[in-house]
């Protein structure tokens, strides 16, 4: 195995940047094989993501929940937990926010909004804690348990919108939440709203950043993630921290569900998470699990997602974005390949870069 | 019909046992695939993605060529190709195996979604394709009860028996199996003794690709006759749980798969036997997933993974 080590301080930025670049090149080749012009396709994509005020509104709406699920997954990573269950936690968060939100009829917004939001956070946190407790108590791998919890949440949300909360005809859905529990739009562009949820999500990113960088709790969580044995030797309880990590991570995903309900749909319907929980994995990895990095990577992925709809107009299925995401994650996992390429291309002047 | 009655009715009907076996088949293939890769020290949580690609590819080739056997072959090969990517970055580049496998799950999702319309001219699901014919053995059919279960059954049932016995024999009775286990427990010691650690690991991961691919192929060509985009609906992860519950042993994985198969069979049976509103019946779909949670939660401490599983090995 080639040893690749570098003292280059730009490496943490270069690796995700080149991973994205390489995956876009591979996707261009795939588009070419499909008999389409990749340049036209990418131009359409760019227009779809940034071409009009409407596309910006769409972009920022998408970014809101992606930023939160990215934070959820990234926070877990930092503490050594692979939370692949943001999807289910987001769903439970949405369900809980809806349950509380529809009962907020006469409650003033100052109380209704925080209560509904808290319900979502709590729902996601409790849901994720199940996997956390299983891991802490029995060593059950969180990848399996969170995936199972995703399926349980999926079937539960389908049940809720076709059973206890069912309303109206057609697509199974819940009633709208009370007016007072809805987050007002930040601004309205044509018929499209820029949700104020984006502010909540960005604040959440800074809070997570501060918790990780400046608090004892954050230090302990990172220590457990970095080396659990050393952390335990240093008097940090691993099992307590695993459950706490899962709860915070799930709370962030639950908040994504709540914001989606409070800002965008004002209700839930079956499978309303639309695999944004999984997108969170890509976003966390591109953002190198850094909350501030995740703000940028969630913007990148939301742009790809909004842009891919426009690409369909030139006959390219929007699943190309999922392929791009898969390739990015693949290169993030195999970051040594990217590092070696970067070092090959940058002149080895500074000697000692290659070990 | 009450719950107790329904459960009892299910348990005494041959159909329940047949459904148990049929639901267990994809899990048996994939979980034994998981045993192979983990025994050599590479964890592969991408079984779900491999099954999905295998199911899709086998449907696509059956649809395009009209020949199920070509479909079967291509499905298995596609699984191996996807697994090869995982092997390459895990073994050659010391990649984080959980992250790399996650990439494969997302990649499989993307490839399948991307190709649905070009291949089948529709989203969501494919047309029905021909299935691999059933094997009828009249002598067995004449036996009461047993005959109704095994008298006429998919050829995958017999393939599974061969896979279970052959994998057990390979792992525990051959020099290659001994080397695989050595590499999974202590790659450094195996290396010192002259075992080709990389080669053995490639073999393990590729086997997981072939077998999980076969599991995916079964779902379409042996069971439903149609590819649906949400396939395999968590079966890849349930197979991982079966591998753990089966203590990383092909025979154990088979028993665990049968347990999960029974949960699925009970789900199917209760949906028909119980008179419940349809939205409440949907909740019965939770049975296999909740069982998996209980199993991974309850048994993990009691079973033991190969010591080097998930850790990359660098020759010094």
Interface residues (C-beta under 8 A of the other chain):
Chain A: X1 X2 X30 X34 X82 X84 X130 X134 X137 X138 X139 X140 X141 X143 X144 X145 X147 X148 X149 X151 X152 X155 X156 X158 X159 X162 X163 X166 X278 X281 X282 X285 X317 X319 X320 X321 X322 X323 X324 X325 X326 X327 X328 X329 X330 X332 X333 X334 X335 X336 X337
Chain B: X45 X48 X85 X89 X92 X93 X94 X95 X96 X97 X98 X99 X100 X102 X103 X104 X105 X106 X107 X108 X109 X110 X111 X112 X113 X114 X116 X117 X118 X233 X234 X237 X238 X240 X241 X244 X277 X278 X279 X280 X282 X283 X285 X286 X289 X290 X292 X293 X296 X297 X298 X299 X300 X301 X312 X314 X315
